[in-house]
C-alpha cells in the first residue's frame, strides 16, 4: 500500500513539474517537497521496505541486536539514504564548481570575443557563430549558465523580439546538444559517469555525431525562418573599472585554465577513481588563484568585483542545484521501494526494445521535464556486470552493460526531446521567461524543427550502435 502511495506521489510530482509554467509553482520546490515526503513515508514503514529489499544487509546490521523501529531507522539512514545523498551531492558539487568557473571567466571578459566575432548584420553568420560557441562551451560547462550567458549576449545585440526568440531557440538546442555528448556537460551525464554506466571517451565518440546532427539540422531550419539581415545594435564593451580590464593574453590564460582544466577531469577520475566533482573543485581553486593574481590591484584596493551576471541568473542557478538534489532523492526513494524494478521487468517482457524506450522518453521529456524523465529511466536499470550469456536474451541485456546503447539513447533523447515544447527544459524555460515566449508560439514555430533534429540525430545514433557495436 505504501509503495502505491509513493508511486502516486511521484506521478503527482510529475504533473506539478509539467504544469509549473502554468501554475508558477517552482520546480525546485516541488522536487524538494516530494523527496522529503517520500523518504518520510519510507522510513515510517521502513521495516516492510527493508525486509523486502535489503534482508541480508539488515540481518548483518542487526547482528545480535533485537530489531526495533529505531534500529531500522538507523539502518535506512546509514545504508540506504546516505547512499543517494552522496550520489546527488557529487552531481550538485560538480554543477556548483562549473557554475563558478563560468562566472569567473565571464566576469573577466573571457567570452567577450563572442560579441567581437559576430559583429555583422548577416543572420546566418550571427546564428551559426553564436550557436557554435554555445555548443562548444556547454560541452564543458553547465548548460543553464552557458545558455543564460549566450542569451544575454544575443539579447544585447538582436533588437527584434521575434528574431531573438528564434535565435534564442537555436542557442538552447546548441547548449543541450553540446552538453549531452560529454560526461561533464550535463547533470545526467555526470550522474551516469559517476555510477560507472559510461566511460568518457567511448560515450563522447558515440554521442558527438548525433549531437552535431541535432544542432546543425535544427539551426539550419531555424535559419530559414530568419531574414537575411537582422535588426542588430552594437554596444561598447562593458566597463569593469580601471583595475579589472585584463589584457588579451590574461583572458586567454584564464580560459585555458578553466576550460582546459575541465578537459583533464576524466583523466583525473581514471587515475584516482575519485569522484569527478573533486577534480572540478580543483580546477575552480586554481582558476580562483589565477583570478586573484591577475586582479591583485583590485584586491589590494579592497574593491568589490562587480559581477555582470544578474541576480536573476544567480537565483536560477541555486534553483537548479536544489532541483537536481530533490529529483535525485525522489527517484532514489521510489527505486528503494522496488517499484522501478517491477516496471523495468514489465518493459523487458512487453516492449523489449531500447529504441522504443528512447522515443517515449524523448516525448515524455518534452511534456514533463528532461532531467526528471532521464533520472527516472536511468534508475529503472542497473549496469549489467559479469557474463551476459547467462541471460535468455544476451543481445538485449548487452545494451544495459557499461557503455551500452540504453544509456546513450536515454541521454540523447531526453536532452534534445526535452526541448520539443520549450518549458520542459531548464535552458528553454530560461529563454521563455527572458523573452516572454508563449508555448503556442514555440509549438508552431520551433517544435517541428527541434523534432526533425532529434529524430535525425537518433537515426545517426542507431546507425552507430548497429554498425559499430
C-alpha positions as CSV (number, residue, x, y, z in Angstrom):
1,X,0.0,0.0,0.0
2,X,2.8,2.4,0.9
3,X,4.6,1.6,-2.4
4,X,1.4,2.6,-4.2
5,X,1.2,5.8,-2.2
6,X,4.8,6.7,-3.1
7,X,4.1,5.9,-6.7
8,X,1.1,8.3,-6.7
9,X,3.3,10.9,-5.0
10,X,5.8,10.6,-7.9
11,X,3.1,10.9,-10.5
12,X,1.7,14.0,-8.8
13,X,5.2,15.5,-8.7
14,X,5.5,14.8,-12.4
15,X,2.2,16.5,-13.0
16,X,3.1,19.6,-11.0
17,X,6.5,19.8,-12.7
18,X,4.9,19.5,-16.1
19,X,2.5,22.3,-15.3
20,X,4.9,24.6,-13.4
21,X,4.9,27.1,-16.3
22,X,1.1,27.4,-15.9
23,X,0.8,27.3,-12.1
24,X,4.0,29.3,-11.5
25,X,5.0,26.8,-8.7
26,X,8.8,26.5,-8.8
27,X,10.0,23.0,-9.9
28,X,12.7,23.1,-7.2
29,X,10.1,23.5,-4.5
30,X,8.1,20.5,-5.9
31,X,11.2,18.3,-6.1
32,X,12.3,19.1,-2.6
33,X,8.9,18.5,-1.1
34,X,8.4,15.3,-3.0
35,X,11.8,13.9,-1.9
36,X,11.1,14.8,1.7
37,X,7.7,13.3,1.8
38,X,8.9,10.2,0.0
39,X,11.7,9.5,2.5
40,X,9.5,10.3,5.5
41,X,6.9,7.7,4.3
42,X,9.7,5.2,3.5
43,X,11.3,5.5,7.0
44,X,7.9,5.3,8.8
45,X,7.2,2.0,7.1
46,X,10.9,1.1,7.0
47,X,10.6,-2.5,8.3
48,X,8.5,-3.6,5.4
49,X,10.7,-2.0,2.8
50,X,14.0,-3.1,4.3
51,X,13.0,-6.7,4.8
52,X,11.9,-7.0,1.2
53,X,14.7,-5.0,-0.4
54,X,17.7,-5.5,1.9
55,X,17.0,-8.6,4.1
56,X,20.6,-9.9,4.1
57,X,22.2,-6.5,4.8
58,X,19.7,-5.8,7.6
59,X,20.4,-9.1,9.3
60,X,24.1,-8.3,9.2
61,X,23.5,-4.8,10.6
62,X,21.5,-6.2,13.5
63,X,23.9,-9.0,14.5
64,X,22.8,-9.9,18.0
65,X,20.7,-6.8,18.4
66,X,16.9,-7.1,18.7
67,X,15.2,-5.3,15.7
68,X,13.1,-2.3,16.7
69,X,11.6,0.7,15.0
70,X,14.7,2.7,16.0
71,X,17.3,0.2,14.6
72,X,15.5,0.0,11.2
73,X,15.6,3.9,11.0
74,X,19.4,3.9,11.8
75,X,19.9,1.2,9.1
76,X,17.9,3.2,6.5
77,X,19.8,6.3,7.3
78,X,23.3,4.7,7.3
79,X,22.9,2.2,4.5
80,X,20.2,3.4,2.2
81,X,19.5,7.2,2.5
82,X,23.1,8.4,2.7
83,X,24.0,6.4,-0.5
84,X,21.5,8.6,-2.5
85,X,22.6,11.7,-0.7
86,X,26.2,11.0,-1.7
87,X,25.3,10.5,-5.4
88,X,23.2,13.6,-5.5
89,X,25.8,15.7,-3.7
90,X,28.5,14.6,-6.1
91,X,26.4,15.9,-9.0
92,X,25.4,19.1,-7.2
93,X,29.0,19.9,-6.2
94,X,30.2,19.3,-9.8
95,X,27.5,21.7,-11.0
96,X,28.4,24.3,-8.4
97,X,32.1,24.2,-9.4
98,X,31.3,24.6,-13.1
99,X,28.9,27.4,-12.5
100,X,31.5,29.3,-10.5
101,X,34.1,28.6,-13.2
102,X,32.0,30.1,-15.9
103,X,31.1,33.1,-13.7
104,X,34.8,33.9,-13.1
105,X,35.6,33.6,-16.8
106,X,32.6,35.7,-17.7
107,X,33.4,38.4,-15.1
108,X,36.9,38.7,-16.5
109,X,35.7,39.2,-20.1
110,X,37.0,35.8,-21.3
111,X,33.9,35.4,-23.5
112,X,33.9,39.0,-24.9
113,X,35.3,37.5,-28.1
114,X,31.8,36.2,-29.0
115,X,30.5,39.8,-29.5
116,X,33.7,40.8,-31.4
117,X,33.5,37.7,-33.6
118,X,29.9,38.1,-34.7
119,X,29.9,41.9,-35.4
120,X,27.7,41.7,-38.5
121,X,24.1,42.0,-39.6
122,X,24.2,38.8,-41.6
123,X,21.7,36.5,-39.9
124,X,23.4,33.3,-41.0
125,X,26.8,34.4,-39.6
126,X,25.3,35.5,-36.3
127,X,23.2,32.4,-35.9
128,X,25.9,29.9,-36.7
129,X,28.6,31.8,-34.8
130,X,26.7,32.2,-31.6
131,X,25.4,28.6,-31.6
132,X,28.8,27.1,-32.4
133,X,30.3,28.9,-29.4
134,X,27.4,27.7,-27.2
135,X,27.8,24.1,-28.5
136,X,31.5,24.1,-27.6
137,X,31.2,25.8,-24.2
138,X,28.2,23.8,-23.0
139,X,30.2,20.6,-23.7
140,X,32.4,21.6,-20.8
141,X,30.3,23.8,-18.5
142,X,26.8,23.9,-17.0
143,X,24.0,24.1,-19.7
144,X,21.9,26.6,-17.8
145,X,24.7,29.1,-17.1
146,X,26.1,28.7,-20.6
147,X,22.6,29.3,-22.1
148,X,21.9,32.3,-19.9
149,X,25.2,33.9,-20.8
150,X,24.8,33.4,-24.5
151,X,21.2,34.7,-24.3
152,X,22.4,37.8,-22.6
153,X,24.9,38.3,-25.5
154,X,22.2,37.8,-28.0
155,X,19.7,40.0,-26.2
156,X,22.0,42.9,-26.3
157,X,22.7,42.5,-30.0
158,X,19.4,41.5,-31.6
159,X,16.7,44.1,-31.3
160,X,13.7,42.4,-32.9
161,X,11.8,40.2,-30.4
162,X,10.7,37.5,-32.9
163,X,14.2,37.2,-34.2
164,X,15.5,36.9,-30.6
165,X,13.1,34.1,-29.9
166,X,14.3,32.2,-33.0
167,X,18.0,32.7,-32.3
168,X,17.4,32.0,-28.6
169,X,15.8,28.7,-29.5
170,X,18.8,27.8,-31.6
171,X,21.1,28.7,-28.6
172,X,19.0,26.4,-26.3
173,X,19.3,23.5,-28.8
174,X,23.1,24.1,-29.2
175,X,23.5,24.1,-25.4
176,X,21.6,20.9,-24.9
177,X,23.3,19.1,-27.9
178,X,26.7,20.2,-26.7
179,X,26.1,19.2,-23.1
180,X,24.8,15.7,-23.9
181,X,27.9,14.4,-25.8
182,X,30.4,14.7,-22.9
183,X,30.4,13.2,-19.5
184,X,30.9,16.7,-17.9
185,X,28.4,18.7,-20.0
186,X,25.1,17.8,-18.3
187,X,23.9,16.7,-14.8
188,X,22.5,13.5,-16.3
189,X,25.8,12.5,-17.9
190,X,27.7,13.4,-14.7
191,X,25.4,11.1,-12.8
192,X,25.9,8.3,-15.3
193,X,29.6,8.7,-15.4
194,X,29.8,8.7,-11.6
195,X,27.7,5.4,-11.5
196,X,30.1,3.8,-13.9
197,X,27.5,3.3,-16.6
198,X,29.6,5.1,-19.2
199,X,33.3,5.9,-19.8
200,X,34.3,9.3,-21.0
201,X,36.0,8.6,-24.4
202,X,33.5,5.9,-25.5
203,X,30.5,8.0,-24.6
204,X,31.7,11.1,-26.4
205,X,32.8,9.1,-29.5
206,X,29.2,7.8,-30.0
207,X,27.2,10.9,-29.0
208,X,29.2,13.6,-30.8
209,X,27.7,12.6,-34.2
210,X,24.0,12.6,-33.1
211,X,24.6,15.8,-31.1
212,X,26.1,17.6,-34.1
213,X,23.2,16.4,-36.4
214,X,20.6,17.6,-33.9
215,X,22.3,21.0,-33.6
216,X,23.0,21.5,-37.3
217,X,19.6,20.4,-38.6
218,X,17.6,22.4,-36.1
219,X,19.8,25.5,-36.6
220,X,19.6,25.2,-40.4
221,X,15.8,25.0,-40.2
222,X,15.6,28.0,-37.8
223,X,17.9,29.9,-40.1
224,X,15.4,29.6,-42.9
225,X,12.8,31.4,-40.8
226,X,15.2,34.4,-40.3
227,X,15.6,37.3,-42.8
228,X,18.9,37.8,-44.5
229,X,19.8,40.7,-42.3
230,X,18.9,41.0,-38.6
231,X,17.9,44.1,-36.7
232,X,21.0,44.5,-34.6
233,X,22.7,47.1,-32.4
234,X,26.3,47.0,-31.2
235,X,27.2,48.3,-27.8
236,X,30.6,49.2,-26.5
237,X,32.4,46.7,-24.3
238,X,31.1,46.6,-20.7
239,X,33.1,48.8,-18.3
240,X,34.6,46.8,-15.4
241,X,36.7,49.5,-13.7
242,X,40.3,50.5,-14.3
243,X,41.7,47.6,-12.3
244,X,39.6,44.9,-14.0
245,X,40.5,45.4,-17.6
246,X,42.6,42.2,-18.2
247,X,44.6,42.2,-21.4
248,X,44.0,39.6,-24.1
249,X,46.7,37.2,-23.0
250,X,45.5,37.2,-19.4
251,X,42.0,36.3,-20.6
252,X,43.4,33.5,-22.8
253,X,45.3,32.1,-19.8
254,X,42.2,32.1,-17.7
255,X,40.2,30.5,-20.5
256,X,42.8,27.7,-20.8
257,X,42.9,27.1,-17.1
258,X,39.1,27.0,-16.8
259,X,38.2,25.0,-19.9
260,X,41.4,23.1,-20.2
261,X,41.2,22.1,-16.6
262,X,37.8,20.6,-17.1
263,X,39.1,18.5,-20.0
264,X,41.6,16.9,-17.6
265,X,38.8,15.8,-15.2
266,X,38.1,12.4,-17.0
267,X,41.9,11.7,-16.8
268,X,41.9,12.7,-13.1
269,X,38.9,10.3,-12.5
270,X,40.5,7.4,-14.4
271,X,43.8,7.7,-12.5
272,X,42.5,8.3,-8.9
273,X,39.0,6.8,-9.2
274,X,37.8,9.7,-7.0
275,X,34.5,11.5,-7.8
276,X,34.7,13.9,-10.7
277,X,33.4,16.8,-8.5
278,X,36.8,16.7,-6.7
279,X,38.6,17.4,-10.0
280,X,36.1,20.2,-10.8
281,X,36.8,21.8,-7.4
282,X,40.5,21.6,-8.0
283,X,40.1,23.4,-11.3
284,X,38.0,26.0,-9.6
285,X,40.6,26.6,-6.9
286,X,43.4,27.0,-9.5
287,X,41.3,29.4,-11.6
288,X,40.4,31.3,-8.4
289,X,44.1,31.8,-7.6
290,X,44.8,32.9,-11.1
291,X,41.9,35.4,-11.0
292,X,43.2,36.9,-7.8
293,X,46.7,37.2,-9.1
294,X,45.6,38.9,-12.3
295,X,43.2,41.2,-10.4
296,X,45.6,41.9,-7.5
297,X,45.3,45.7,-7.8
298,X,41.5,45.3,-7.3
299,X,42.0,43.0,-4.3
300,X,44.6,45.3,-2.8
301,X,42.3,48.3,-3.1
302,X,39.6,46.4,-1.3
303,X,37.1,47.0,-4.0
304,X,34.1,44.7,-4.9
305,X,34.4,42.9,-8.2
306,X,31.2,43.8,-9.9
307,X,29.6,40.8,-11.4
308,X,28.0,41.1,-14.8
309,X,25.8,38.1,-14.1
310,X,22.4,39.4,-13.0
311,X,20.8,38.4,-9.7
312,X,18.1,36.6,-11.6
313,X,20.6,34.2,-13.1
314,X,22.3,33.6,-9.8
315,X,18.8,32.8,-8.4
316,X,18.2,30.3,-11.3
317,X,21.4,28.5,-10.7
318,X,20.5,28.0,-7.0
319,X,17.1,26.7,-8.1
320,X,18.8,24.2,-10.4
321,X,21.1,22.9,-7.7
322,X,18.1,22.4,-5.3
323,X,16.1,20.9,-8.1
324,X,18.8,18.3,-9.1
325,X,19.1,17.3,-5.4
326,X,15.4,17.0,-5.0
327,X,14.8,14.9,-8.1
328,X,17.7,12.5,-7.4
329,X,16.5,11.9,-3.9
330,X,12.9,11.4,-5.1
331,X,13.7,8.8,-7.7
332,X,16.0,7.2,-5.1
333,X,13.2,6.6,-2.7
334,X,11.0,5.2,-5.4
335,X,13.7,2.9,-6.5
336,X,14.2,1.6,-2.9
337,X,10.5,0.5,-2.8
338,X,11.2,-1.9,-5.7
339,X,8.7,-0.2,-7.9
340,X,11.2,0.7,-10.7
341,X,12.4,-2.9,-10.7
342,X,8.8,-4.1,-11.4
343,X,8.3,-1.5,-14.1
344,X,11.5,-2.5,-15.8
345,X,10.6,-6.2,-15.8
346,X,7.2,-5.3,-17.4
347,X,9.0,-3.2,-20.0
348,X,11.5,-6.0,-20.7
349,X,8.7,-8.6,-21.2
350,X,6.2,-6.5,-23.1
351,X,8.3,-3.9,-25.1
352,X,11.8,-5.4,-25.1
353,X,13.2,-2.6,-27.3
354,X,15.5,0.2,-26.0
355,X,14.8,2.4,-29.1
356,X,11.1,2.5,-28.2
357,X,12.2,3.5,-24.7
358,X,14.2,6.3,-26.2
359,X,11.3,7.6,-28.3
360,X,8.9,7.5,-25.4
361,X,11.4,9.1,-23.1
362,X,12.1,12.0,-25.6
363,X,8.4,12.8,-25.9
364,X,7.9,12.5,-22.1
365,X,10.8,14.8,-21.6
366,X,9.2,17.4,-23.8
367,X,6.0,17.2,-21.8
368,X,7.3,16.8,-18.3
369,X,10.9,17.7,-17.7
370,X,14.1,16.4,-19.3
371,X,16.1,15.8,-16.1
372,X,13.2,14.2,-14.3
373,X,12.5,11.7,-17.1
374,X,16.2,11.0,-17.6
375,X,16.8,10.1,-14.0
376,X,13.6,8.0,-13.8
377,X,14.8,5.9,-16.8
378,X,18.3,5.6,-15.5
379,X,17.0,4.5,-12.1
380,X,15.0,1.7,-13.6
381,X,18.1,-0.3,-14.6
382,X,21.4,-1.0,-13.1
383,X,24.6,-1.6,-15.0
384,X,24.8,-5.3,-16.0
385,X,28.1,-6.8,-14.9
386,X,29.6,-10.2,-15.5
387,X,28.8,-12.8,-18.1
388,X,25.7,-11.7,-20.0
389,X,25.5,-15.1,-21.8
390,X,23.6,-16.4,-18.7
391,X,20.6,-14.3,-19.8
392,X,18.0,-15.7,-22.1
393,X,18.5,-12.7,-24.5
394,X,22.1,-11.7,-24.2
395,X,21.9,-9.2,-27.1
396,X,19.2,-7.3,-25.3
397,X,21.0,-7.4,-21.9
398,X,24.2,-6.2,-23.5
399,X,22.5,-2.8,-24.1
400,X,22.5,-2.3,-20.3
401,X,26.2,-3.0,-19.7
402,X,28.8,-0.3,-19.2
403,X,28.7,1.9,-22.4
404,X,25.6,0.1,-23.5
405,X,23.2,1.6,-26.0
406,X,20.5,2.2,-23.4
407,X,22.4,4.9,-21.6
408,X,23.3,6.8,-24.8
409,X,19.7,6.7,-26.1
410,X,18.2,8.0,-22.9
411,X,20.8,10.8,-22.6
412,X,20.3,12.0,-26.2
413,X,16.5,11.6,-26.3
414,X,15.9,13.4,-23.0
415,X,18.4,16.2,-23.8
416,X,17.0,17.0,-27.2
417,X,13.5,15.8,-26.7
418,X,13.2,18.0,-23.7
419,X,13.4,21.0,-26.0
420,X,10.3,19.9,-28.0
421,X,8.0,22.3,-26.2
422,X,10.4,24.7,-24.6
423,X,9.1,24.7,-21.0
424,X,10.2,21.2,-20.0
425,X,13.9,22.1,-20.2
426,X,15.7,24.4,-17.8
427,X,17.5,26.2,-20.6
428,X,14.3,26.5,-22.7
429,X,12.4,27.8,-19.7
430,X,15.1,30.5,-19.1
431,X,14.5,31.6,-22.8
432,X,10.8,31.6,-22.4
433,X,11.0,33.8,-19.3
434,X,13.5,36.2,-20.8
435,X,11.5,36.8,-24.0
436,X,8.0,36.2,-22.5
437,X,7.5,33.5,-25.1
438,X,4.3,31.5,-25.2
439,X,4.2,27.8,-25.6
440,X,1.8,28.1,-28.5
441,X,4.2,30.2,-30.5
442,X,7.0,27.8,-29.7
443,X,5.0,24.8,-30.8
444,X,4.1,26.4,-34.1
445,X,7.5,27.9,-35.0
446,X,10.1,25.7,-33.2
447,X,8.8,22.3,-32.3
448,X,8.8,20.8,-35.8
449,X,12.4,21.9,-36.3
450,X,13.5,20.5,-33.0
451,X,11.7,17.2,-33.7
452,X,13.5,16.9,-37.1
453,X,16.9,17.4,-35.5
454,X,16.1,15.0,-32.6
455,X,14.8,12.2,-34.9
456,X,17.7,12.5,-37.4
457,X,20.2,12.5,-34.6
458,X,18.5,9.4,-33.1
459,X,18.8,7.8,-36.6
460,X,22.6,8.5,-36.6
461,X,22.9,7.0,-33.1
462,X,21.0,3.9,-34.3
463,X,23.4,3.5,-37.2
464,X,26.4,3.9,-35.0
465,X,25.1,1.3,-32.5
466,X,24.1,-1.1,-35.3
467,X,27.3,-1.0,-37.3
468,X,30.0,-0.2,-34.7
469,X,28.8,-2.4,-31.7
